Amino acid sequence: MIRFISEEAMEKLHRKSLELLENVGVEIQHEAVLTRLARAGAKVDQAGFRARLPGGLVEECLGHVPREYVLAARNPKHDIRFPLPENEFITRTNTGAPHFVEPLTYQLRDVVTLAQQADFTRLSDALENVDYIASPFIGDAPLQTTGLYALKSMFENTGKHLWIQPYHEDTLPYLVEMVAAVAGGKDEIRKRPVAHITVGSVSPLRFKYMDTEALRLCGEYGLPVTIYALPSMGGTAPLSIGGINLLTNCELLAGNVVVQVCHPGTPVHFLGHKFMIDMASGAARHSAVETMMAAAAHGEFSIRKYGIPFHTYGSGSDSFLPDGQSMIDRTFQGLLAGLGEVKVFGGVGQLETVNAISPTQLVIDNDILGMIRKVRRGINWDDDNLAAEVIAQVGPGGEFMTHDHTYRHCRDAFRTKTFNRMSRAEWLAEGKGRTILENADDLVDELLKSHEVTPLPADAARALAEILNHANKKLGA
């Protein structure tokens, strides 16, 4: 592992976070939650929606975060248990992207259709290095209930754990009902949460009503929650690595106070996606080396100081296509996060700074993440792997190809599905000179034709359809 932040810097970052939360505070646009915070000891200005959070309260709420819990899946073989082993991380697909980059042509489509989202989910279900699944923004569903259509489709097309990004407070109860329908009832959500919600701040230092209500609701039903902050260096955060990490940390700690004051013991992840404003164009980008360094440092800080898993981009690119820039961006990003302490890698399959998803890129990311996983797990130096006896047996001038040791270890190496690893002669003869993108597009087609998803039980399928129908009528969709 690489150290990105010293012990002294960690203590300073934590101390400054407490000082800012106590002296400046955060804006929370939720009267009922402000009342709860006041009862817990916060200094609250109801008229100005401002809550100043004492350091002792922040520390107490950190102590309420459980270290052991499960992100359950419809298919239990995909359950994710925390804490993760020391050198492991988990991954999830892009969320919220409104655009779709087609395989083969790489043309941009202005909306992601429900059919495209279903295919993307099924592909993610088939890929061994995608651990849980989020949804893009569905553009051909009713706007009021688009998040409900997305969740229903995801449950139908994967047996893995799901990540929910709500878009409107009116849909929150229906989202919880859908999770309950698949989990086996609201009482079962706490035991086996088959999905969890991500909600967070509006930088700097603000929480909207919907996000605050979602934080409260997660605790009420025992849903784990990923608390996010999405600041941009030079825009909604200081133009420095230390500054963006301090602001991010303040917002994450404040979100946790809201969750734990309402319902102590709610499982929490911290998510700190870092962006930077390009001072030449004014655009927000996430593949600047400074944002990658900031995220890696925050991942180390979060797990070492708080014991809370940190979630950031471990994949993704500012490029518009699955091209050379995209591969460099996401590989470098993944390696920085992978050589640090980041526990959750987001952005799998995304392009254009979270604005687009690409099935082609998704299957290539599966290979890139597999290699990073291999690196993260380190080298085995036991006697069998050191192979001193084998070397002695073979001796000078011998060969290892036919030795039992080679037979026993011949499947240990990570094998990519989209990279060319053959000789030039084989590549021209068998591969027909194909590029990684052509290999990836073939794999997309193959998996969509052959992969079988764990079936959704009939009673759960009926319940999801009924909930969606009721929501459409109630919300005027």
Protein Blocks (a to p, Z undefined) as FASTA:
>chain_A
ZZfbdfklmmmmmmmmmmmmmmnopaddbfklmmmmmmnopacdfknopacddfklmmmm
mmmpcfbdcdddfblmlpccddddfkbccddddehiabdcdehjlpacfbdcfklmmmmm
mmmmmpmkbfbdcddddfkbcfklmmmmmmmmmmmmocbdcddddfbfklmmmmmmmmmm
mnopaklmmmmccbdcddddddehiacfklmmmmmmmmmnopacdddddddehilpccbf
klmmmmmmmmmmmmmmmmmmmmghiacddddddddddfknopacfkbfklmmmmmmmmmm
mmmmnopacdddfedcfbfbdcfklmmmmmmmmmmmmmmmbfbdghihiahhhiaccfkl
mmmmmmmmmmmmmmmnopafbfklnommmmmmnoghiafklpmklmmmmmmpccdfkbcc
bdfklmmmmnnopafklmmmmmmmmmmmmpccddddfklmmmmmmmmmmmmmmnoZZ
